[in-house]
Amino acid sequence: MKRFKSTKIASFLGIFFNLLLFIIKLIVSMITSSQSMMADAMNSLGDIFSSLMTWIGNKIASKPKDHDHNLGHGKAEYIYSLFISVIIMIMAITLIKDSFLSLFSPTEYHFSIWLVIVCLITILSKVSLYIYIHHLSKDFDSLLLKANAKDHLYDAFITCINLSAILLTQYGIYFIDSIAGIFIALWIFYQGFKICKESYDVLMDKTMNPKKRSEVLKIIKKYPNVKRMSHFVATPVGYQYQISFTIYVDGNLSTYQSHKIANQIEQELKKLPEIYFVVIHVNPI
């Protein structure tokens, strides 16, 4: 499927660029003793995990349903997301602790033009990745790609803060480097928490949001033969939903006619990208 192929390409691009940026940032941060650059390097490491999770989860989620998995493998990406989010939050807590220690017990800071160059390369790379992946997310209406694109944009913003801290050290304001490190680490923790919450919601079968639900109900209400609808249930299956509900039709209609109406509704609902499977129970009224 084109959707899964595009997500795979986006994941590989994220892994490649973030790995390259992580190595460069780590080397430069060790040479200059910059706490903000070290935090930025750890942010890139977290992005590698995120992209890797996207690739593995996407690979498993793209498998069709089988005898043991009647609803497919869509939740796989959220299991990996939950695992990675915990690692990201633990890493962020460690960074916050190290940045606080460096704030009160500063290490010798060595300014280097490479700090500026690395920041500029990061900003350019991340903005380019954001534009490309954001375009893909709009084409496929993919929440996973949309989140991935936003992550790249936020990374560019974080590196801008890092760059500002580096430039301020030229004026002897060295404590800004540690403060920037704390800020970036807090941001990493927040992003990890968001991934954790989203994954938890899906794994706990949280229902679809009101906007998507209203789209489904709007389609059902289009059919004049449907007098009433009840028992609406939406269960997440990966990024999609299995929905079930009961419709009430004229009791004078034949079984064939009433089920034909249900079949028409089902076929139209399945055209929505968010819908994986539809179960409709028909009752006379």
TORKOL-4160 file (C-alpha; in steps of 0.2 Angstrom, whole numbers, padded with zeros to 4 digits, m for minus):
285
<pt num="1" X="0000" Y="0000" Z="0000"/>
<pt num="2" X="0006" Y="0017" Z="m0005"/>
<pt num="3" X="0002" Y="0024" Z="0013"/>
<pt num="4" X="0014" Y="0012" Z="0021"/>
<pt num="5" X="0027" Y="0014" Z="0008"/>
<pt num="6" X="0028" Y="0033" Z="0011"/>
<pt num="7" X="0029" Y="0031" Z="0030"/>
<pt num="8" X="0043" Y="0019" Z="0027"/>
<pt num="9" X="0053" Y="0031" Z="0017"/>
<pt num="10" X="0049" Y="0045" Z="0030"/>
<pt num="11" X="0056" Y="0034" Z="0043"/>
<pt num="12" X="0072" Y="0030" Z="0034"/>
<pt num="13" X="0075" Y="0048" Z="0031"/>
<pt num="14" X="0072" Y="0052" Z="0049"/>
<pt num="15" X="0084" Y="0038" Z="0055"/>
<pt num="16" X="0098" Y="0043" Z="0042"/>
<pt num="17" X="0098" Y="0062" Z="0046"/>
<pt num="18" X="0095" Y="0060" Z="0065"/>
<pt num="19" X="0109" Y="0048" Z="0066"/>
<pt num="20" X="0121" Y="0059" Z="0056"/>
<pt num="21" X="0116" Y="0074" Z="0067"/>
<pt num="22" X="0118" Y="0064" Z="0083"/>
<pt num="23" X="0136" Y="0059" Z="0079"/>
<pt num="24" X="0141" Y="0077" Z="0074"/>
<pt num="25" X="0132" Y="0085" Z="0089"/>
<pt num="26" X="0139" Y="0072" Z="0101"/>
<pt num="27" X="0157" Y="0075" Z="0095"/>
<pt num="28" X="0156" Y="0094" Z="0095"/>
<pt num="29" X="0147" Y="0094" Z="0113"/>
<pt num="30" X="0161" Y="0084" Z="0120"/>
<pt num="31" X="0175" Y="0095" Z="0113"/>
<pt num="32" X="0167" Y="0111" Z="0118"/>
<pt num="33" X="0158" Y="0105" Z="0135"/>
<pt num="34" X="0142" Y="0113" Z="0129"/>
<pt num="35" X="0127" Y="0106" Z="0139"/>
<pt num="36" X="0114" Y="0113" Z="0127"/>
<pt num="37" X="0123" Y="0105" Z="0112"/>
<pt num="38" X="0123" Y="0088" Z="0122"/>
<pt num="39" X="0105" Y="0090" Z="0126"/>
<pt num="40" X="0102" Y="0093" Z="0107"/>
<pt num="41" X="0112" Y="0078" Z="0103"/>
<pt num="42" X="0101" Y="0067" Z="0115"/>
<pt num="43" X="0086" Y="0075" Z="0107"/>
<pt num="44" X="0092" Y="0068" Z="0090"/>
<pt num="45" X="0095" Y="0051" Z="0098"/>
<pt num="46" X="0077" Y="0051" Z="0104"/>
<pt num="47" X="0072" Y="0056" Z="0086"/>
<pt num="48" X="0081" Y="0040" Z="0080"/>
<pt num="49" X="0072" Y="0029" Z="0092"/>
<pt num="50" X="0055" Y="0038" Z="0086"/>
<pt num="51" X="0059" Y="0035" Z="0068"/>
<pt num="52" X="0065" Y="0017" Z="0071"/>
<pt num="53" X="0049" Y="0014" Z="0080"/>
<pt num="54" X="0039" Y="0021" Z="0066"/>
<pt num="55" X="0048" Y="0010" Z="0054"/>
<pt num="56" X="0046" Y="m0006" Z="0064"/>
<pt num="57" X="0028" Y="m0002" Z="0070"/>
<pt num="58" X="0023" Y="0002" Z="0052"/>
<pt num="59" X="0031" Y="m0014" Z="0045"/>
<pt num="60" X="0021" Y="m0024" Z="0057"/>
<pt num="61" X="0005" Y="m0014" Z="0056"/>
<pt num="62" X="0005" Y="m0016" Z="0037"/>
<pt num="63" X="0003" Y="m0034" Z="0038"/>
<pt num="64" X="m0014" Y="m0040" Z="0033"/>
<pt num="65" X="m0026" Y="m0048" Z="0045"/>
<pt num="66" X="m0024" Y="m0067" Z="0048"/>
<pt num="67" X="m0031" Y="m0082" Z="0058"/>
<pt num="68" X="m0023" Y="m0076" Z="0074"/>
<pt num="69" X="m0026" Y="m0057" Z="0072"/>
<pt num="70" X="m0043" Y="m0055" Z="0065"/>
<pt num="71" X="m0042" Y="m0036" Z="0066"/>
<pt num="72" X="m0025" Y="m0035" Z="0058"/>
<pt num="73" X="m0009" Y="m0028" Z="0066"/>
<pt num="74" X="m0013" Y="m0010" Z="0067"/>
<pt num="75" X="m0009" Y="m0008" Z="0086"/>
<pt num="76" X="0009" Y="m0013" Z="0084"/>
<pt num="77" X="0015" Y="0004" Z="0081"/>
<pt num="78" X="0007" Y="0010" Z="0097"/>
<pt num="79" X="0015" Y="m0004" Z="0107"/>
<pt num="80" X="0032" Y="0002" Z="0100"/>
<pt num="81" X="0028" Y="0020" Z="0103"/>
<pt num="82" X="0024" Y="0016" Z="0122"/>
<pt num="83" X="0041" Y="0007" Z="0124"/>
<pt num="84" X="0050" Y="0021" Z="0115"/>
<pt num="85" X="0041" Y="0035" Z="0125"/>
<pt num="86" X="0047" Y="0028" Z="0142"/>
<pt num="87" X="0065" Y="0028" Z="0136"/>
<pt num="88" X="0064" Y="0046" Z="0130"/>
<pt num="89" X="0057" Y="0051" Z="0147"/>
<pt num="90" X="0070" Y="0042" Z="0156"/>
<pt num="91" X="0084" Y="0050" Z="0145"/>
<pt num="92" X="0076" Y="0067" Z="0147"/>
<pt num="93" X="0076" Y="0066" Z="0167"/>
<pt num="94" X="0095" Y="0061" Z="0166"/>
<pt num="95" X="0098" Y="0077" Z="0155"/>
<pt num="96" X="0088" Y="0088" Z="0167"/>
<pt num="97" X="0099" Y="0082" Z="0181"/>
<pt num="98" X="0115" Y="0084" Z="0172"/>
<pt num="99" X="0110" Y="0102" Z="0166"/>
<pt num="100" X="0106" Y="0107" Z="0184"/>
<pt num="101" X="0123" Y="0101" Z="0190"/>
<pt num="102" X="0132" Y="0110" Z="0177"/>
<pt num="103" X="0122" Y="0126" Z="0181"/>
<pt num="104" X="0128" Y="0126" Z="0199"/>
<pt num="105" X="0145" Y="0117" Z="0196"/>
<pt num="106" X="0149" Y="0124" Z="0178"/>
<pt num="107" X="0163" Y="0115" Z="0168"/>
<pt num="108" X="0175" Y="0125" Z="0157"/>
<pt num="109" X="0166" Y="0130" Z="0141"/>
<pt num="110" X="0175" Y="0131" Z="0124"/>
<pt num="111" X="0167" Y="0141" Z="0111"/>
<pt num="112" X="0169" Y="0134" Z="0093"/>
<pt num="113" X="0162" Y="0140" Z="0076"/>
<pt num="114" X="0157" Y="0122" Z="0074"/>
<pt num="115" X="0144" Y="0124" Z="0087"/>
<pt num="116" X="0136" Y="0137" Z="0075"/>
<pt num="117" X="0138" Y="0127" Z="0060"/>
<pt num="118" X="0131" Y="0111" Z="0067"/>
<pt num="119" X="0115" Y="0121" Z="0073"/>
<pt num="120" X="0113" Y="0129" Z="0055"/>
<pt num="121" X="0115" Y="0112" Z="0047"/>
<pt num="122" X="0102" Y="0105" Z="0059"/>
<pt num="123" X="0089" Y="0119" Z="0056"/>
<pt num="124" X="0091" Y="0117" Z="0038"/>
<pt num="125" X="0089" Y="0098" Z="0038"/>
<pt num="126" X="0074" Y="0098" Z="0050"/>
<pt num="127" X="0065" Y="0112" Z="0040"/>
<pt num="128" X="0067" Y="0102" Z="0024"/>
<pt num="129" X="0061" Y="0086" Z="0032"/>
<pt num="130" X="0046" Y="0095" Z="0039"/>
<pt num="131" X="0041" Y="0102" Z="0022"/>
<pt num="132" X="0043" Y="0085" Z="0014"/>
<pt num="133" X="0034" Y="0074" Z="0027"/>
<pt num="134" X="0020" Y="0087" Z="0030"/>
<pt num="135" X="0016" Y="0086" Z="0012"/>
<pt num="136" X="0015" Y="0067" Z="0013"/>
<pt num="137" X="0004" Y="0068" Z="0029"/>
<pt num="138" X="m0008" Y="0079" Z="0019"/>
<pt num="139" X="m0008" Y="0067" Z="0004"/>
<pt num="140" X="m0013" Y="0052" Z="0015"/>
<pt num="141" X="m0021" Y="0061" Z="0030"/>
<pt num="142" X="m0009" Y="0051" Z="0041"/>
<pt num="143" X="m0009" Y="0056" Z="0060"/>
<pt num="144" X="0008" Y="0046" Z="0061"/>
<pt num="145" X="0016" Y="0056" Z="0047"/>
<pt num="146" X="0008" Y="0072" Z="0054"/>
<pt num="147" X="0016" Y="0069" Z="0071"/>
<pt num="148" X="0033" Y="0065" Z="0063"/>
<pt num="149" X="0033" Y="0081" Z="0053"/>
<pt num="150" X="0029" Y="0092" Z="0068"/>
<pt num="151" X="0043" Y="0083" Z="0078"/>
<pt num="152" X="0055" Y="0089" Z="0064"/>
<pt num="153" X="0048" Y="0107" Z="0065"/>
<pt num="154" X="0050" Y="0107" Z="0084"/>
<pt num="155" X="0068" Y="0101" Z="0083"/>
<pt num="156" X="0072" Y="0115" Z="0072"/>
<pt num="157" X="0064" Y="0127" Z="0085"/>
<pt num="158" X="0074" Y="0119" Z="0099"/>
<pt num="159" X="0090" Y="0120" Z="0089"/>
<pt num="160" X="0086" Y="0139" Z="0087"/>
<pt num="161" X="0086" Y="0141" Z="0106"/>
<pt num="162" X="0102" Y="0131" Z="0107"/>
<pt num="163" X="0110" Y="0143" Z="0094"/>
<pt num="164" X="0105" Y="0158" Z="0104"/>
<pt num="165" X="0112" Y="0151" Z="0119"/>
<pt num="166" X="0129" Y="0147" Z="0110"/>
<pt num="167" X="0130" Y="0165" Z="0103"/>
<pt num="168" X="0126" Y="0173" Z="0120"/>
<pt num="169" X="0141" Y="0164" Z="0127"/>
<pt num="170" X="0152" Y="0175" Z="0116"/>
<pt num="171" X="0146" Y="0189" Z="0128"/>
<pt num="172" X="0151" Y="0180" Z="0144"/>
<pt num="173" X="0134" Y="0174" Z="0148"/>
<pt num="174" X="0139" Y="0155" Z="0151"/>
<pt num="175" X="0124" Y="0150" Z="0162"/>
<pt num="176" X="0112" Y="0152" Z="0147"/>
<pt num="177" X="0120" Y="0136" Z="0140"/>
<pt num="178" X="0114" Y="0126" Z="0155"/>
<pt num="179" X="0097" Y="0134" Z="0156"/>
<pt num="180" X="0095" Y="0130" Z="0137"/>
<pt num="181" X="0100" Y="0112" Z="0141"/>
<pt num="182" X="0087" Y="0111" Z="0155"/>
<pt num="183" X="0074" Y="0119" Z="0143"/>
<pt num="184" X="0078" Y="0106" Z="0129"/>
<pt num="185" X="0077" Y="0092" Z="0141"/>
<pt num="186" X="0060" Y="0097" Z="0148"/>
<pt num="187" X="0054" Y="0098" Z="0130"/>
<pt num="188" X="0060" Y="0081" Z="0126"/>
<pt num="189" X="0051" Y="0074" Z="0142"/>
<pt num="190" X="0035" Y="0083" Z="0136"/>
<pt num="191" X="0036" Y="0075" Z="0119"/>
<pt num="192" X="0039" Y="0058" Z="0126"/>
<pt num="193" X="0024" Y="0060" Z="0138"/>
<pt num="194" X="0013" Y="0065" Z="0123"/>
<pt num="195" X="0018" Y="0049" Z="0114"/>
<pt num="196" X="0015" Y="0039" Z="0129"/>
<pt num="197" X="m0002" Y="0046" Z="0132"/>
<pt num="198" X="m0007" Y="0044" Z="0114"/>
<pt num="199" X="m0001" Y="0026" Z="0113"/>
<pt num="200" X="m0010" Y="0022" Z="0130"/>
<pt num="201" X="m0026" Y="0029" Z="0124"/>
<pt num="202" X="m0026" Y="0018" Z="0108"/>
<pt num="203" X="m0021" Y="0002" Z="0118"/>
<pt num="204" X="m0035" Y="0006" Z="0130"/>
<pt num="205" X="m0047" Y="0007" Z="0116"/>
<pt num="206" X="m0051" Y="0025" Z="0118"/>
<pt num="207" X="m0065" Y="0030" Z="0106"/>
<pt num="208" X="m0064" Y="0041" Z="0091"/>
<pt num="209" X="m0064" Y="0060" Z="0094"/>
<pt num="210" X="m0080" Y="0070" Z="0092"/>
<pt num="211" X="m0075" Y="0077" Z="0075"/>
<pt num="212" X="m0073" Y="0060" Z="0067"/>
<pt num="213" X="m0088" Y="0053" Z="0076"/>
<pt num="214" X="m0099" Y="0067" Z="0068"/>
<pt num="215" X="m0093" Y="0063" Z="0051"/>
<pt num="216" X="m0099" Y="0045" Z="0053"/>
<pt num="217" X="m0115" Y="0051" Z="0060"/>
<pt num="218" X="m0118" Y="0063" Z="0046"/>
<pt num="219" X="m0117" Y="0049" Z="0033"/>
<pt num="220" X="m0129" Y="0038" Z="0043"/>
<pt num="221" X="m0142" Y="0052" Z="0044"/>
<pt num="222" X="m0142" Y="0054" Z="0026"/>
<pt num="223" X="m0152" Y="0039" Z="0024"/>
<pt num="224" X="m0171" Y="0043" Z="0026"/>
<pt num="225" X="m0175" Y="0025" Z="0030"/>
<pt num="226" X="m0165" Y="0025" Z="0046"/>
<pt num="227" X="m0177" Y="0031" Z="0059"/>
<pt num="228" X="m0165" Y="0030" Z="0073"/>
<pt num="229" X="m0148" Y="0024" Z="0078"/>
<pt num="230" X="m0141" Y="0018" Z="0095"/>
<pt num="231" X="m0127" Y="0008" Z="0103"/>
<pt num="232" X="m0113" Y="0017" Z="0093"/>
<pt num="233" X="m0096" Y="0009" Z="0098"/>
<pt num="234" X="m0079" Y="0014" Z="0090"/>
<pt num="235" X="m0064" Y="0003" Z="0094"/>
<pt num="236" X="m0046" Y="0008" Z="0088"/>
<pt num="237" X="m0037" Y="m0004" Z="0077"/>
<pt num="238" X="m0020" Y="0005" Z="0074"/>
<pt num="239" X="m0024" Y="0022" Z="0066"/>
<pt num="240" X="m0041" Y="0016" Z="0061"/>
<pt num="241" X="m0057" Y="0011" Z="0070"/>
<pt num="242" X="m0069" Y="m0003" Z="0070"/>
<pt num="243" X="m0086" Y="0004" Z="0072"/>
<pt num="244" X="m0103" Y="m0005" Z="0077"/>
<pt num="245" X="m0120" Y="0002" Z="0079"/>
<pt num="246" X="m0139" Y="m0002" Z="0078"/>
<pt num="247" X="m0151" Y="0006" Z="0065"/>
<pt num="248" X="m0170" Y="0006" Z="0066"/>
<pt num="249" X="m0179" Y="0004" Z="0050"/>
<pt num="250" X="m0198" Y="0003" Z="0045"/>
<pt num="251" X="m0204" Y="m0014" Z="0051"/>
<pt num="252" X="m0214" Y="m0017" Z="0035"/>
<pt num="253" X="m0198" Y="m0018" Z="0025"/>
<pt num="254" X="m0192" Y="m0035" Z="0020"/>
<pt num="255" X="m0177" Y="m0042" Z="0027"/>
<pt num="256" X="m0168" Y="m0040" Z="0010"/>
<pt num="257" X="m0173" Y="m0022" Z="0009"/>
<pt num="258" X="m0168" Y="m0017" Z="0027"/>
<pt num="259" X="m0151" Y="m0026" Z="0025"/>
<pt num="260" X="m0148" Y="m0018" Z="0008"/>
<pt num="261" X="m0149" Y="m0001" Z="0017"/>
<pt num="262" X="m0137" Y="m0007" Z="0030"/>
<pt num="263" X="m0125" Y="m0013" Z="0016"/>
<pt num="264" X="m0126" Y="0004" Z="0008"/>
<pt num="265" X="m0121" Y="0013" Z="0024"/>
<pt num="266" X="m0107" Y="0001" Z="0027"/>
<pt num="267" X="m0100" Y="0003" Z="0010"/>
<pt num="268" X="m0100" Y="0022" Z="0011"/>
<pt num="269" X="m0092" Y="0022" Z="0029"/>
<pt num="270" X="m0078" Y="0011" Z="0023"/>
<pt num="271" X="m0073" Y="0025" Z="0011"/>
<pt num="272" X="m0068" Y="0035" Z="0026"/>
<pt num="273" X="m0049" Y="0033" Z="0029"/>
<pt num="274" X="m0052" Y="0031" Z="0047"/>
<pt num="275" X="m0064" Y="0016" Z="0046"/>
<pt num="276" X="m0056" Y="m0001" Z="0046"/>
<pt num="277" X="m0072" Y="m0012" Z="0049"/>
<pt num="278" X="m0091" Y="m0009" Z="0051"/>
<pt num="279" X="m0104" Y="m0020" Z="0060"/>
<pt num="280" X="m0122" Y="m0014" Z="0058"/>
<pt num="281" X="m0136" Y="m0022" Z="0067"/>
<pt num="282" X="m0154" Y="m0019" Z="0060"/>
<pt num="283" X="m0170" Y="m0018" Z="0070"/>
<pt num="284" X="m0188" Y="m0015" Z="0065"/>
<pt num="285" X="m0197" Y="0000" Z="0072"/>
